Amino acid sequence: MGRLRLLVATLACLGVFGIVTAPNVAAVYDPLSVACSATETKDSPTCGSRTTTNPLTGSNGLLMKITYIIAAIAGFTAILVILISGSRYMTAGGDAKRATDARNALIGALVGLVIISFASLIIMFIVSRIE
């Protein structure tokens, strides 16, 4: 079971890495930069409405919005698990197995919160470097 968790965690990390790096690779070539650099096309609707921030990887882009939503859901779930496991720990009534199960759930939720925080920080750092 431990190897399965490690495999799932590794694949999830690789998936997040692929999602974060793919927009950077795709944003290297801008076909409109050459066309809009000519003086006669600067006032055209296409060139005049261009923004300098990337709508996918910008500071308020889709990637950051998805990161915030996932972090908020995961954080809310971790806090809910902390509350429930704390309640289970207090009501264990001297039963060692119930207390151990509740303590393990509490530790897992706290580790999850730390991982969520670091993952969000890493994604924000990478996105700030992409811009």
N, C-alpha and C positions, 0 to 999 in steps of 0.2 A: 504494500500500500504506500510505503514511503517513497519508493521509486516512481510510482505513478504520480504522486503529488509533485515530485521534483521534475518529472517530464512535463506535466501540465504547466508548472510555473515557468520552466525554461521556454516552452513554446509560447506562452503568453508574453514573456519578455521579448522574445524575438519578433512576435507580431507587433508589439508596440514600437519596437525599434524600426521595423519596416514601415509602419504608418508614419512615424516621425520623419524618417529620412527620405521617403518617396517624394513628398512635395518639394524638397530642396533640390532633388535631381531634376524634377520636372520644371522647376522655375528658372533653370539656367538659361534657356533660350526664350527670348521674347521676340516673336516675329513682327510685332508692331513697332518696335523701337526704331528699326531702320526706316520703315514707311513714315512714321510720324516725325522723323528728324528733318524731313524736307520742309522748307519754309511754306510752300503752298498748301500743305496738308495739316498744318498746326491748328487751324480753326475748324477743321472738319468735325462732325459729331463723334466719330470714333476716337480721334486723337484728343479732342478737347475734354472728353469725359473720363479720360484715363486717371486712375488713382495710383499713388505710389506705394500703397500698402497692399499686400497680397490678401485676398479675401479668404484664402484657405489657411495660410500660416501666419497671418499678421497678428498683432497684439490683441485684436478683437475679432480674429478670424474663426473659422469653423472648428479648427483643431483645438483652439483654446476653449471655445464654448463646450465642445464635447468633453474636454478634460475637466472643466468645472462641473458639468452635470454628473459625470461618472464619479468624480471625487466626492461630490455632495451626497450622492446615493450611497456610495460605499462607506463614507463617514457616518451617515445617519444609521446605516445598518450596523456598523461597528459599535456605535454608541448604544443602540438598542440591545445588541448582544451583551455589552458590558452591564447594562442595567438588569437584564434578565439573569445573567450568570451571577451577578452580585446578589440578587434576590434569592437565587437557588442556593448560593453559598451560605447565606444567612439562615435559610430555612432547612439546611441539611440535617439539623438536629442530632449531630454526633455521628451520623452515618459517614464513614470514611470514603466510601465509593462515590456517594453523591457530592461530597465536598471536593474530592479530587476532580470529578468531572466538571463541576462548576468552576474550579480554579483553572483547569486547563482551557475551558472556554473563555474565561476572562483573560488569560495570558494570550490566547490566540487572537482575541479581539484587539488587545493592546498592540500586539505585533502588527496586526492588520492596519491599525491606525498609523503606525510609524511608516509602514510600507506605502500606504496611500499618500502620506505627506511627502515622503521622499520622491515618489513617482511623479507627483504633481510638480514638485520643485525641479526635477530633472527635465520634465516636458517644458515647463516655462523657460528654463535656461536655454534649452535647445531652440525653442521657437524664437526667443529673443536674439539668438545668434543667426538665425535664418534670415531675419528681416534685413 
